[in-house]
Amino acid sequence: METIFDYNPTEGELKRFNLRTQKDIDEIKYLYAKDTNNKDCQDSINYQLGLLFAMRGNKNKSILFFNKIYNRNMLTTLIQDF
C-alpha cells in the first residue's frame, strides 16, 4: 500500500503529520509495514495521502484518497485539519 513516504514528503509536510524526528518516521513506517491489512490503518494512510495532496494543491488526487476511506465517520472528524 502506498504511503506519504512514496511521494517524498518535504520536512514541512512531515512536521504537519507530527513526524519531527527520524525516530517518529521510523515508528510510523514500522506500523504501516506491520499493519496495512487493518482497515483503521488503511484509513489513516489514505487520510494522510489525501491531506498531503490537498496541501500540495492537487485536489483531484486528494479526493481520490479521501474516497478510499472505509470509515466515513473518521473522515468527517478529521477533515477539521483543513
N, C-alpha and C positions, 0 to 999 in steps of 0.2 A: 504494500500500500504506500502511496506517495505521502510525504510529509512536507512541512515547510522547508526541511533541510534539502530536499530535492530541488529547491528553487533559489539556493544561495542567498539566504536572508542576510541583510546588512546588520551591522552592530545595532543600529537604532531599531530595526524591526525585531531583533532578538530581545532587546530591552522591553519592547512593547508586550512581548509574550512572557515577560518576567524571567528571561533566561540571561542573567547578567554575568555569570561566571562559566568557565569551562565545566565545572562540576555540575551546574544546573543543566547545561546542554547534554552532558554525558548521561545524567539521570533520566532525562526525558527521552533521549534516544533509546536507552535501555528499556524503558517502559513501553515505548512504541514497538520495539522489536519483539518484546515478550508477549504483548497483549493485543495485537491488531485484530484478532478474531473476536474480541469483545466489542459488542455494539456501542457501549459507552465510550470506549477508546476510539472506535471508528468515528463516532460523532464528534469527539474532541478534535481529532485530526482534521476532519472535514471543516469544522468550525474555524480552526486556526488557518487552514488554507483559504477559506472564504474571506476571513479577515485580512490575511496577507495580501490577497489580490484586491480587496477593497482599498487598502492603504496605498496600493500601487496604482490605483485608478482604473483597474481592469474590472469594470462592473460585470461584464458577461461571465468571465471566469469565476468571479466571486459568487455570483448567483448559482453557477454550476455546482460549486462545492457546497454552498448552503442548502441546495436542493437535495443533496445526498444525505443530509442529516436525518436519521431514523426517528429520533425523539424530538418531535416538533416543539414540545414544551421547552426543551433545552434552548432551542433557537430563539424563542420569544423572550426568554430570560436573559440570554447572553447578548442579544442584539443591542442592549443598552451600552455596550462597549463603543458604539459609534458615537 
